[in-house]
Amino acid sequence: IDKQMQDLSQKVTESLQWMKDTMARVKMNDRNKEPLLLTSTSVGDSNISILTQPIENSY
């Protein structure tokens, strides 16, 4: 169960990072960057979209 929770936590973190990056792009209206790629996975009764490419750190 700990491994499942860690995996789910990682997927949620990646999805939240994707949303953060998307909101930043909308605010900056940067059309020069390619859109992020998504895939869907099922976890229980929910479908979760996750990144299919590496996350860039914006720090």
Legacy VTK file of the C-alpha trace (Angstrom):
# vtk DataFile Version 3.0
C-alpha trace
ASCII
DATASET POLYDATA
POINTS 59 float
0.000 0.000 0.000
2.858 2.434 0.748
4.222 1.945 -2.780
0.767 2.548 -4.274
0.380 5.741 -2.248
3.837 6.938 -3.305
3.021 6.240 -6.957
-0.319 8.033 -6.685
1.312 10.951 -4.884
3.900 11.244 -7.657
1.196 11.248 -10.340
-0.782 13.913 -8.482
2.369 16.013 -8.100
3.085 15.715 -11.826
-0.497 16.668 -12.693
-0.389 19.682 -10.385
2.907 20.772 -11.933
1.349 20.446 -15.388
-1.574 22.659 -14.305
0.841 25.208 -12.836
2.850 25.292 -16.067
-0.337 25.596 -18.121
-1.614 28.507 -16.039
1.745 30.247 -16.380
1.590 29.842 -20.162
-1.922 31.283 -20.274
-0.866 34.267 -18.170
2.208 34.903 -20.317
0.408 33.908 -23.529
3.610 32.218 -24.704
2.598 30.593 -27.967
6.203 29.739 -28.845
6.285 26.825 -26.424
4.754 23.525 -27.485
1.752 22.336 -25.473
2.387 19.672 -22.859
1.477 16.118 -23.792
-0.996 14.220 -21.632
-2.096 10.670 -21.144
-4.864 9.318 -18.929
-4.695 6.615 -16.313
-7.411 5.115 -14.153
-7.052 5.087 -10.379
-10.049 3.572 -8.669
-13.113 5.384 -9.994
-11.133 8.382 -11.247
-9.298 9.173 -14.450
-6.130 11.170 -13.880
-4.207 12.956 -16.628
-0.451 12.727 -16.294
2.508 14.110 -18.174
4.201 12.037 -20.829
7.268 14.261 -20.954
9.751 15.463 -18.321
8.864 18.368 -16.079
11.019 21.474 -16.359
11.891 23.154 -13.076
10.855 26.789 -13.070
12.714 27.711 -9.897
LINES 1 60
59 0 1 2 3 4 5 6 7 8 9 10 11 12 13 14 15 16 17 18 19 20 21 22 23 24 25 26 27 28 29 30 31 32 33 34 35 36 37 38 39 40 41 42 43 44 45 46 47 48 49 50 51 52 53 54 55 56 57 58
